[in-house]
């Protein structure tokens, strides 16, 4: 554990809390992509298959349970809650995510650390997380109506991965033989996908104007 890893985890946690705050207080999921939330739920389900048979630390276990439970609860709210689900714009959230799930699975079958079920699923979760934000970004570009909480949620989600890159750089120079090519490349791709959003988010904050993405 180091300060960059901790900051990354707390930023990730903050992004989820912002989204849950929006859902619970406003009773709305307007501007949020259900498809992205379902992809994240799949990411955590496949990543944490070892949750009951591999114990690293209490901190690690708690964070796994939080990320897994919160992602499933968000999907439930958007699909089943009688008030929240009314605000979901399914006509705009039409990204066909099977076109990223299947390639990620095939890539995980071909490029992985070890060809075991859990290892392939863990690798699949890395590839999938790298592109899971795509339906959300497409939805924001289509609607161009980005409220503060939605903007903060996406910004924090991207910042968490950027902080993890700093964590990897720190570990590379402080831990002998720390090399994680699959994790690094997937994380870099994920961060780059946020670059355009980061630019317009910082620009709107600097000029004190409403955040809008170009169509």
Phi, psi and omega in degrees: 000137175218175187297327181288320177297314180297316179297321178296315179296317181292325177291319176299315178297320179297322179298319179293319179297322177298316180293316178295325176299316178298314182293318185282319185275316182270344185056046182216145173237024179302133180085357180257134180274117175297325181297319176296319180295322177292324177295319178294322176299318178294322177303310184288325178298314182283334180282326188254037175294341181266014189299331183256352182237003177222109182257120178258311179192164176298318179302312181299317180295316181297316181295321177299314181296321179296310183294319180292311182295319182292321180294320178291323180292324178295316177299317179299314180301315184288333181266325192243332183296127190295335179263311184300318185295339179293334183272355180285126182264083183289339180289333178265332182271074188245014180300129183272089190285353174296337180284350173250333179293311183296314177299323178296320179293315179297320179296321179294327178290331183267316183244108180207171179283316177215143183273073172235161184302308182295322181291320177294319179294322177296316179295319176303319180296326178293313180296318183291319179298328181300329185241004184296338182282348185304312178301324179293316180294321178296318179298317180295323178291326181286315184279324181058014179246089187251109179282169186300315183294321178294317178299318179294321179300310182293320180297314179295324179296320177287323180295325179301316181290323177298321178293327178292329176296320176296324177298317180294320178298316179299315181292327179299321182271349183244345180242128179293138175063028177273100179224123181222074188300317181298313179298316182296312183294317178298318179294322179293317177300315180300316180294320180297328179295337179273352189305313181296317179297315178305316183300309182287330178293313179294323179296316179294322178293318181295320182267000179055049179235166180293139180287128175220137175261145177295143182289000000 
